[in-house]
Amino acid sequence: MLNRVILIGRLTADPELRYTNNGTAVASFTLAVDRMRSNANGERQTDFINIVVWNKLAELVSQYLQKGRMAAVDGRLQIRTYENRDGQRARVAEVVAEGVRFLDRGEGNQSAKSASAAPPVKNNTSPAPSKQPDFGPYDDPFADDLPPGFEEDLPF
């Protein structure tokens, strides 16, 4: 069996860092991920996916990621139940991250928190980062991995 999720999107808010009673760091944030296809009205839809990160990675995410930053998350889907304030059982789906990659440098988005916490750059001779590609609604960066005619069999 396999439970693996890979997402690329932008943070909708700054990560929230907390500590458990025994001192384990846990951060949570929501990732906005665009769908590959447009809906019937030609509009791109976005899914807002809850992410949970543990231990040292949680502290790093909290320190260096902010609202609007692009990140890739590699982890597993977790469905958990809890009792809400009204005493009813509620279910929530979230991705428990095992890896997080920071995909942009956050120029123009940096808060004072991250600007002061970011490590110094040792070599300032590197070229400016290129903009991330904006894949259109039908551009699939993994299409070369599919067998010929695969998309013709899809129901959408």
C-alpha positions, -999 to +999 in steps of 0.1 A: +000+000+000+011+035-007+000+069+008+021+096-009+011+132-016+032+158-035+019+194-038+032+227-051+014+259-041+015+291-022+009+297+015-024+314+023-010+327+057+021+326+078+027+291+094+015+287+130+042+272+152+032+254+185+049+230+209+033+199+224+034+193+261+067+173+257+083+201+237+079+187+202+075+215+175+045+213+152+037+239+125+006+241+104-003+261+073-026+260+043-013+256+008-033+270-021-029+246-051-043+254-085-061+225-104-046+216-137-079+219-157-104+247-159-140+243-149-170+245-173-169+283-172-132+283-181-120+293-147-091+277-128-101+264-094-079+263-063-078+237-035-068+249+000-050+220+016-040+219+053-004+209+060+011+198+093+049+197+098+067+182+129+101+186+147+130+207+133+113+210+099+084+227+117+107+253+132+124+259+098+091+263+080+079+287+106+111+307+104+115+310+066+081+307+050+054+334+050+021+341+033+024+341-005+056+320-007+057+291-030+065+257-015+066+220-025+053+196+001+060+158+001+041+138+026+012+115+034-026+121+036-041+118+071-078+117+080-084+123+117-116+127+138-121+149+168-149+162+189-157+199+181-170+226+205-206+214+200-197+179+210-201+165+175-175+143+158-158+161+130-133+148+104-104+167+089-081+158+060-045+171+062-011+163+047+016+154+072+047+167+055+079+147+055+097+172+033+092+209+024+111+227-003+111+265-004+106+273-041+111+310-042+131+336-024+101+356-013+112+390-028+086+415-020+068+391+004+093+390+032+081+400+066+104+415+092+105+382+110+120+363+080+143+391+069+160+392+103+161+354+106+173+345+072+209+333+070+234+357+054+243+352+017+280+344+014+284+348-023+265+377-039+277+369-075+250+344-083+225+354-110+190+366-100+165+338-097+143+332-127+106+334-124+087+302-118+069+290-149+032+295-149+017+264-164-014+270-184-046+250-177-036+223-202+002+224-198+013+193-178+050+193-169+048+155-165+030+148-198+062+134-213+060+106-188+025+094-200+021+069-228+009+082-262-029+087-263-033+086-225-052+119-222-077+107-248-089+080-224-096+105-195-132+114-187-127+152-185 
